[in-house]
Amino acid sequence: MSIVDRFGTAKRYWLWTTIIIAVLHVPVAASDGAAINLKDAVERTLERNPNLVAFGYQIDAQQGRLIQSQLRPNPELGILVENVLGSGDFNKADGAEATLSLSWLLERGKRDRRVAVATAGVSLIESEAEIRRLDEVAETARLFLDILANQERLVQTQNGVSLAKKTLEAIGERVRAGRTPEADLARAEAQLARILLRQEDFDHELKTAKHRLAAQWGDSKLDFVSAKGNISQLPELVSFAELLNRVDENPDFVRFASVQRLRESELAMAESEAKPSWQLNTGIRRFQERGDQALIFGVTIPLARHNRNQGGVAEAQAKLAMASADQTAARIRIETQVFALYQELLHSMHRVTVLRDEVLPKVEQALAETQRAYTNGRYGYFEFQTVQQEVLDAQSAIIETSINAHKRLIEIERLTGTSLLSMAANK
């Protein structure tokens, strides 16, 4: 049985609307063999993630408990031989009395309570499975984002390398012409070396990120070269009030509802244990000496004088109350987390807008003017290099802030179980 079979297929497509597939804006079509998109990565995760596979067996185990809870107690067959192999008149088997009996345990509704507990347990493990799926898909989205981020960092660093090489060439010409001291050339060479080292760092991080993503579906070898996506695309945000209304979609609250039903069933079960189970006995007794037979009947009724399962009932009541308290605490915690993440997302999106539309154009303009001034001898290398670094820093800040925005977005969607992009589209 596949992991999809164990976890269900219907909910699988629900997940497409709860993670940032649309936000990262990748084509719906499958990957071309060299690049992978987020849809492909999520699909592979749901199909083959080792943690989900292992969790699937927990579902199987709980289903086994449910089956077992539905079974009635087995009847008991008893044989009793009396008045035989003794002394005196009883030293032979002539006066033996043999009793063949059959006993049934009358559970008095306990089986229904047991089934209710097991059924609630199935609902609980299924809700936990939904949480586990959502967590693994969110982790896949994060790892996919790490690949996109390092790809963007590499592109930005490569642009920095190109700029540093052009600068080094220009400075070399000025040094040969005697218009610039050789110290500027050494500084430019050092700057190029630093950028190349940064490029190497990002390349290593990219390789690691790819292998971590592949591990999400249990692969140790890569069958893709790059990731397809656009980290610069961010969603149109809905209001916080509207987002807060979606907190109930959080699978944790579905889980708490399942826990509540389980605790209620456990309390009913504990209360039923206070009622003694009767045992009905019937059978045949044979009197060997006379060759006679007789039917026997009997009922065994435990006397609930001391043990009425008072402790079990008290424990079940406490667990039921704790489940309600846990749900209240979880709601407060999740709403607080969503608020903080929403504020951070707003801030990150504002930073991206300012950096992209205001800061970067200004420093690029400053770089062009500084380069002309440096060429004309009005600025030294220090001023020129400083403005170059400002351009690189602005580009890097846009990338990092976009990444932070997407990370906040992934977490918000995991906590609410709802795609912000789909919410905005339905406004």
BAFIZA-882176 format. One record per residue (C-alpha): residue number from 0; residue in three letters; chain; x, y, z. Coordinates in pm, whole numbers, padded with zeros to 5 digits. Example, Ala and Ser with C-alpha at 12.3 -4.5 7.8 and 13.67 -1.06 7.14 Angstrom:
BAFIZA-882176
     i    aa   ch        x        y        z
     0   ALA    A    01230   -00450    00780
     1   SER    A    01367   -00106    00714
***
This chain:
BAFIZA-882176
     i    aa   ch        x        y        z
     0   MET    A    00000    00000    00000
     1   SER    A    00140    00341   -00103
     2   ILE    A    00164    00640    00128
     3   VAL    A   -00106    00813   -00075
     4   ASP    A   -00336    00516   -00020
     5   ARG    A   -00276    00523    00352
     6   PHE    A   -00320    00897    00388
     7   GLY    A   -00597    00939    00134
     8   THR    A   -00595    01096   -00212
     9   ALA    A   -00866    01361   -00182
    10   LYS    A   -00684    01579    00066
    11   ARG    A   -00370    01563   -00139
    12   TYR    A   -00500    01821   -00385
    13   TRP    A   -00623    02039   -00102
    14   LEU    A   -00262    02091   -00014
    15   TRP    A   -00196    02262   -00347
    16   THR    A   -00401    02556   -00223
    17   THR    A   -00239    02577    00115
    18   ILE    A    00126    02615    00025
    19   ILE    A    00309    02876   -00182
    20   ILE    A    00304    02701   -00515
    21   ALA    A    00113    02983   -00676
    22   VAL    A    00313    03247   -00496
    23   LEU    A    00642    03116   -00626
    24   HIS    A    00470    03123   -00964
    25   VAL    A    00592    02814   -01138
    26   PRO    A    00431    02653   -01442
    27   VAL    A    00178    02380   -01377
    28   ALA    A    00350    02150   -01622
    29   ALA    A    00598    01895   -01499
    30   SER    A    00966    01972   -01485
    31   ASP    A    01173    01940   -01798
    32   GLY    A    01423    01698   -01646
    33   ALA    A    01684    01963   -01572
    34   ALA    A    01474    02190   -01351
    35   ILE    A    01213    02103   -01090
    36   ASN    A    00916    02314   -00987
    37   LEU    A    00749    02329   -00649
    38   LYS    A    00447    02128   -00760
    39   ASP    A    00673    01838   -00857
    40   ALA    A    00866    01863   -00532
    41   VAL    A    00548    01861   -00320
    42   GLU    A    00402    01572   -00517
    43   ARG    A    00716    01365   -00466
    44   THR    A    00714    01448   -00096
    45   LEU    A    00356    01332   -00052
    46   GLU    A    00429    01014   -00244
    47   ARG    A    00759    00905   -00091
    48   ASN    A    00854    01109    00215
    49   PRO    A    01014    00863    00464
    50   ASN    A    00851    01028    00766
    51   LEU    A    00508    01007    00607
    52   VAL    A    00568    00645    00512
    53   ALA    A    00657    00564    00874
    54   PHE    A    00356    00755    01002
    55   GLY    A    00133    00560    00767
    56   TYR    A    00201    00247    00971
    57   GLN    A    00069    00425    01280
    58   ILE    A   -00257    00469    01093
    59   ASP    A   -00257    00097    01010
    60   ALA    A   -00194    00016    01377
    61   GLN    A   -00485    00233    01492
    62   GLN    A   -00710    00070    01234
    63   GLY    A   -00610   -00263    01388
    64   ARG    A   -00715   -00135    01732
    65   LEU    A   -01051   -00038    01589
    66   ILE    A   -01102   -00384    01442
    67   GLN    A   -01007   -00542    01774
    68   SER    A   -01243   -00318    01970
    69   GLN    A   -01539   -00439    01761
    70   LEU    A   -01488   -00802    01854
    71   ARG    A   -01702   -00963    02121
    72   PRO    A   -01538   -01166    02401
    73   ASN    A   -01493   -01530    02317
    74   PRO    A   -01717   -01779    02499
    75   GLU    A   -01541   -02009    02745
    76   LEU    A   -01577   -02384    02746
    77   GLY    A   -01524   -02556    03079
    78   ILE    A   -01507   -02921    03190
    79   LEU    A   -01532   -03014    03559
    80   VAL    A   -01502   -03368    03695
    81   GLU    A   -01595   -03424    04062
    82   ASN    A   -01605   -03715    04310
    83   VAL    A   -01330   -03918    04148
    84   LEU    A   -00992   -04066    04249
    85   GLY    A   -01049   -03990    04615
    86   SER    A   -01077   -04221    04914
    87   GLY    A   -01343   -04457    05036
    88   ASP    A   -01648   -04453    04816
    89   PHE    A   -01480   -04199    04590
    90   ASN    A   -01170   -04398    04502
    91   LYS    A   -01320   -04504    04174
    92   ALA    A   -01479   -04329    03884
    93   ASP    A   -01818   -04491    03933
    94   GLY    A   -01954   -04199    04129
    95   ALA    A   -01798   -03929    03913
    96   GLU    A   -01993   -03619    03819
    97   ALA    A   -01883   -03445    03499
    98   THR    A   -01994   -03096    03409
    99   LEU    A   -01957   -02943    03064
   100   SER    A   -02022   -02571    03075
   101   LEU    A   -02024   -02277    02839
   102   SER    A   -01982   -01920    02966
   103   TRP    A   -02049   -01581    02806
   104   LEU    A   -01936   -01243    02932
   105   LEU    A   -02217   -00987    02914
   106   GLU    A   -02037   -00655    02858
   107   ARG    A   -02350   -00442    02908
   108   GLY    A   -02262   -00172    02655
   109   LYS    A   -01888   -00175    02719
   110   ARG    A   -01813   -00292    02364
   111   ASP    A   -01990    00015    02223
   112   ARG    A   -01783    00236    02450
   113   ARG    A   -01466    00054    02348
   114   VAL    A   -01552    00098    01980
   115   ALA    A   -01621    00469    02038
   116   VAL    A   -01276    00511    02196
   117   ALA    A   -01105    00330    01908
   118   THR    A   -01303    00527    01648
   119   ALA    A   -01203    00854    01814
   120   GLY    A   -00845    00728    01812
   121   VAL    A   -00865    00675    01436
   122   SER    A   -00994    01030    01388
   123   LEU    A   -00712    01161    01606
   124   ILE    A   -00437    00976    01419
   125   GLU    A   -00586    01091    01086
   126   SER    A   -00582    01455    01201
   127   GLU    A   -00223    01410    01320
   128   ALA    A   -00142    01265    00979
   129   GLU    A   -00286    01577    00817
   130   ILE    A   -00065    01792    01037
   131   ARG    A    00235    01577    00950
   132   ARG    A    00159    01609    00577
   133   LEU    A    00126    01985    00604
   134   ASP    A    00450    02010    00801
   135   GLU    A    00640    01803    00547
   136   VAL    A    00498    02000    00254
   137   ALA    A    00588    02326    00429
   138   GLU    A    00940    02194    00487
   139   THR    A    00962    02104    00119
   140   ALA    A    00858    02459    00032
   141   ARG    A    01129    02597    00263
   142   LEU    A    01397    02377    00110
   143   PHE    A    01278    02463   -00240
   144   LEU    A    01299    02829   -00141
   145   ASP    A    01656    02775   -00017
   146   ILE    A    01750    02650   -00364
   147   LEU    A    01586    02948   -00534
   148   ALA    A    01755    03182   -00288
   149   ASN    A    02101    03042   -00349
   150   GLN    A    02041    03049   -00724
   151   GLU    A    01954    03419   -00697
   152   ARG    A    02254    03482   -00474
   153   LEU    A    02478    03313   -00727
   154   VAL    A    02339    03527   -01010
   155   GLN    A    02388    03840   -00803
   156   THR    A    02740    03733   -00707
   157   GLN    A    02824    03653   -01068
   158   ASN    A    02716    04006   -01158
   159   GLY    A    02945    04128   -00883
   160   VAL    A    03232    03921   -01024
   161   SER    A    03173    04069   -01370
   162   LEU    A    03169    04420   -01228
   163   ALA    A    03483    04356   -01021
   164   LYS    A    03668    04220   -01326
   165   LYS    A    03575    04526   -01535
   166   THR    A    03684    04751   -01251
   167   LEU    A    04012    04562   -01217
   168   GLU    A    04075    04599   -01591
   169   ALA    A    04005    04973   -01581
   170   ILE    A    04228    05024   -01280
   171   GLY    A    04505    04825   -01447
   172   GLU    A    04495    05062   -01744
   173   ARG    A    04508    05362   -01513
   174   VAL    A    04800    05214   -01320
   175   ARG    A    04992    05150   -01643
   176   ALA    A    04919    05506   -01747
   177   GLY    A    05047    05631   -01414
   178   ARG    A    04718    05790   -01321
   179   THR    A    04640    05558   -01029
   180   PRO    A    04866    05418   -00756
   181   GLU    A    04936    05042   -00757
   182   ALA    A    04770    05016   -00416
   183   ASP    A    04431    05063   -00587
   184   LEU    A    04509    04767   -00812
   185   ALA    A    04587    04549   -00511
   186   ARG    A    04266    04654   -00340
   187   ALA    A    04064    04576   -00655
   188   GLU    A    04228    04234   -00678
   189   ALA    A    04143    04167   -00313
   190   GLN    A    03783    04274   -00375
   191   LEU    A    03755    04032   -00668
   192   ALA    A    03898    03752   -00455
   193   ARG    A    03641    03821   -00182
   194   ILE    A    03352    03812   -00430
   195   LEU    A    03481    03489   -00584
   196   LEU    A    03501    03337   -00236
   197   ARG    A    03142    03442   -00168
   198   GLN    A    03043    03284   -00498
   199   GLU    A    03206    02960   -00389
   200   ASP    A    03017    02972   -00057
   201   PHE    A    02682    03009   -00233
   202   ASP    A    02768    02730   -00473
   203   HIS    A    02834    02492   -00182
   204   GLU    A    02514    02601   -00009
   205   LEU    A    02319    02543   -00329
   206   LYS    A    02450    02188   -00361
   207   THR    A    02358    02114    00000
   208   ALA    A    02009    02262   -00044
   209   LYS    A    01945    02042   -00348
   210   HIS    A    02037    01726   -00159
   211   ARG    A    01823    01828    00138
   212   LEU    A    01528    01876   -00093
   213   ALA    A    01582    01538   -00258
   214   ALA    A    01592    01379    00088
   215   GLN    A    01232    01495    00137
   216   TRP    A    01123    01219   -00097
   217   GLY    A    01392    00972    00007
   218   ASP    A    01643    01026   -00275
   219   SER    A    02015    01050   -00217
   220   LYS    A    02092    01124   -00582
   221   LEU    A    01971    01427   -00774
   222   ASP    A    01763    01403   -01089
   223   PHE    A    01735    01779   -01128
   224   VAL    A    01984    02059   -01183
   225   SER    A    01795    02366   -01070
   226   ALA    A    01466    02491   -00930
   227   LYS    A    01203    02689   -01121
   228   GLY    A    01048    02982   -00943
   229   ASN    A    01028    03355   -00891
   230   ILE    A    01105    03480   -00543
   231   SER    A    01033    03840   -00643
   232   GLN    A    00661    03767   -00680
   233   LEU    A    00473    03829   -00356
   234   PRO    A    00099    03802   -00293
   235   GLU    A   -00156    04075   -00252
   236   LEU    A   -00226    04050    00119
   237   VAL    A   -00570    04017    00270
   238   SER    A   -00657    04195    00594
   239   PHE    A   -00541    04048    00921
   240   ALA    A   -00903    04013    01036
   241   GLU    A   -00984    03801    00733
   242   LEU    A   -00672    03596    00785
   243   LEU    A   -00760    03543    01151
   244   ASN    A   -01096    03401    01050
   245   ARG    A   -00905    03126    00870
   246   VAL    A   -00722    03012    01182
   247   ASP    A   -00993    02752    01234
   248   GLU    A   -00865    02587    00915
   249   ASN    A   -00549    02501    01105
   250   PRO    A   -00522    02121    01120
   251   ASP    A   -00424    02156    01487
   252   PHE    A   -00779    02260    01568
   253   VAL    A   -00914    01960    01381
   254   ARG    A   -00680    01754    01594
   255   PHE    A   -00806    01920    01914
   256   ALA    A   -01162    01834    01814
   257   SER    A   -01052    01473    01770
   258   VAL    A   -00878    01479    02109
   259   GLN    A   -01197    01616    02264
   260   ARG    A   -01403    01329    02118
   261   LEU    A   -01142    01078    02232
   262   ARG    A   -01144    01214    02589
   263   GLU    A   -01523    01212    02598
   264   SER    A   -01525    00851    02477
   265   GLU    A   -01262    00758    02735
   266   LEU    A   -01475    00915    03009
   267   ALA    A   -01781    00718    02896
   268   MET    A   -01567    00405    02891
   269   ALA    A   -01437    00472    03241
   270   GLU    A   -01789    00527    03370
   271   SER    A   -01904    00202    03208
   272   GLU    A   -01624    00017    03388
   273   ALA    A   -01798    00107    03714
   274   LYS    A   -02080   -00127    03608
   275   PRO    A   -01980   -00489    03666
   276   SER    A   -01987   -00727    03372
   277   TRP    A   -02209   -01027    03427
   278   GLN    A   -02111   -01375    03324
   279   LEU    A   -02375   -01621    03207
   280   ASN    A   -02304   -01992    03251
   281   THR    A   -02491   -02288    03112
   282   GLY    A   -02404   -02652    03064
   283   ILE    A   -02474   -03021    03119
   284   ARG    A   -02390   -03233    03427
   285   ARG    A   -02361   -03608    03400
   286   PHE    A   -02397   -03837    03702
   287   GLN    A   -02186   -04138    03611
   288   GLU    A   -02321   -04370    03878
   289   ARG    A   -02683   -04336    03771
   290   GLY    A   -02625   -04242    03408
   291   ASP    A   -02842   -03933    03450
   292   GLN    A   -02788   -03591    03298
   293   ALA    A   -02908   -03247    03400
   294   LEU    A   -02885   -02893    03271
   295   ILE    A   -02714   -02629    03481
   296   PHE    A   -02749   -02251    03472
   297   GLY    A   -02562   -01980    03650
   298   VAL    A   -02490   -01609    03661
   299   THR    A   -02178   -01448    03805
   300   ILE    A   -02225   -01089    03921
   301   PRO    A   -01920   -00905    04056
   302   LEU    A   -02002   -00693    04361
   303   ALA    A   -01882   -00338    04298
   304   ARG    A   -01839   -00269    04665
   305   HIS    A   -01492   -00111    04679
   306   ASN    A   -01366   -00071    04322
   307   ARG    A   -01612    00129    04112
   308   ASN    A   -01331    00264    03893
   309   GLN    A   -01338    00593    04081
   310   GLY    A   -00977    00668    03995
   311   GLY    A   -01025    00587    03626
   312   VAL    A   -01327    00817    03605
   313   ALA    A   -01139    01099    03781
   314   GLU    A   -00844    01057    03544
   315   ALA    A   -01071    01065    03237
   316   GLN    A   -01249    01376    03367
   317   ALA    A   -00916    01552    03420
   318   LYS    A   -00795    01460    03071
   319   LEU    A   -01118    01592    02920
   320   ALA    A   -01079    01923    03103
   321   MET    A   -00713    01940    03001
   322   ALA    A   -00806    01888    02634
   323   SER    A   -01035    02190    02648
   324   ALA    A   -00768    02400    02821
   325   ASP    A   -00505    02292    02567
   326   GLN    A   -00732    02396    02280
   327   THR    A   -00782    02741    02433
   328   ALA    A   -00408    02784    02489
   329   ALA    A   -00332    02667    02134
   330   ARG    A   -00574    02918    01984
   331   ILE    A   -00411    03205    02172
   332   ARG    A   -00064    03083    02073
   333   ILE    A   -00151    03039    01705
   334   GLU    A   -00332    03372    01679
   335   THR    A   -00032    03544    01838
   336   GLN    A    00206    03369    01599
   337   VAL    A   -00006    03462    01298
   338   PHE    A   -00019    03826    01410
   339   ALA    A    00359    03845    01453
   340   LEU    A    00424    03671    01120
   341   TYR    A    00172    03893    00943
   342   GLN    A    00343    04206    01074
   343   GLU    A    00683    04071    00972
   344   LEU    A    00547    03986    00627
   345   LEU    A    00407    04337    00584
   346   HIS    A    00740    04484    00687
   347   SER    A    00937    04258    00453
   348   MET    A    00712    04341    00159
   349   HIS    A    00745    04712    00230
   350   ARG    A    01124    04676    00250
   351   VAL    A    01131    04494   -00084
   352   THR    A    00927    04773   -00245
   353   VAL    A    01147    05050   -00106
   354   LEU    A    01472    04870   -00186
   355   ARG    A    01362    04783   -00540
   356   ASP    A    01189    05108   -00636
   357   GLU    A    01387    05367   -00443
   358   VAL    A    01719    05249   -00305
   359   LEU    A    01853    05037   -00594
   360   PRO    A    01781    05291   -00872
   361   LYS    A    01949    05564   -00668
   362   VAL    A    02266    05370   -00593
   363   GLU    A    02284    05249   -00955
   364   GLN    A    02261    05611   -01066
   365   ALA    A    02527    05702   -00812
   366   LEU    A    02750    05424   -00944
   367   ALA    A    02724    05546   -01302
   368   GLU    A    02812    05901   -01197
   369   THR    A    03091    05785   -00969
   370   GLN    A    03236    05571   -01247
   371   ARG    A    03246    05870   -01481
   372   ALA    A    03403    06083   -01211
   373   TYR    A    03661    05814   -01138
   374   THR    A    03745    05784   -01507
   375   ASN    A    03796    06161   -01520
   376   GLY    A    04014    06153   -01212
   377   ARG    A    03775    06343   -00986
   378   TYR    A    03716    06047   -00750
   379   GLY    A    03958    05797   -00602
   380   TYR    A    03918    05420   -00590
   381   PHE    A    03780    05430   -00236
   382   GLU    A    03474    05632   -00342
   383   PHE    A    03427    05418   -00650
   384   GLN    A    03452    05090   -00461
   385   THR    A    03220    05217   -00186
   386   VAL    A    02940    05292   -00432
   387   GLN    A    02994    04956   -00605
   388   GLN    A    02949    04782   -00273
   389   GLU    A    02634    04983   -00206
   390   VAL    A    02485    04853   -00531
   391   LEU    A    02577    04495   -00442
   392   ASP    A    02439    04539   -00091
   393   ALA    A    02109    04675   -00225
   394   GLN    A    02074    04383   -00466
   395   SER    A    02155    04137   -00190
   396   ALA    A    01908    04306    00048
   397   ILE    A    01627    04269   -00207
   398   ILE    A    01700    03898   -00240
   399   GLU    A    01726    03836    00135
   400   THR    A    01417    04041    00218
   401   SER    A    01216    03857   -00051
   402   ILE    A    01331    03528    00096
   403   ASN    A    01228    03637    00445
   404   ALA    A    00887    03740    00312
   405   HIS    A    00835    03398    00155
   406   LYS    A    00944    03222    00474
   407   ARG    A    00687    03421    00672
   408   LEU    A    00430    03340    00406
   409   ILE    A    00500    02967    00426
   410   GLU    A    00459    02972    00803
   411   ILE    A    00136    03175    00790
   412   GLU    A   -00012    02933    00538
   413   ARG    A    00098    02636    00749
   414   LEU    A   -00069    02785    01057
   415   THR    A   -00391    02878    00878
   416   GLY    A   -00407    02595    00626
   417   THR    A   -00503    02854    00364
   418   SER    A   -00324    03007    00068
   419   LEU    A   -00300    03386    00098
   420   LEU    A   -00288    03413   -00278
   421   SER    A   -00609    03216   -00323
   422   MET    A   -00775    03425   -00052
   423   ALA    A   -00678    03745   -00229
   424   ALA    A   -00802    03608   -00562
   425   ASN    A   -01142    03530   -00410
   426   LYS    A   -01194    03875   -00257
***
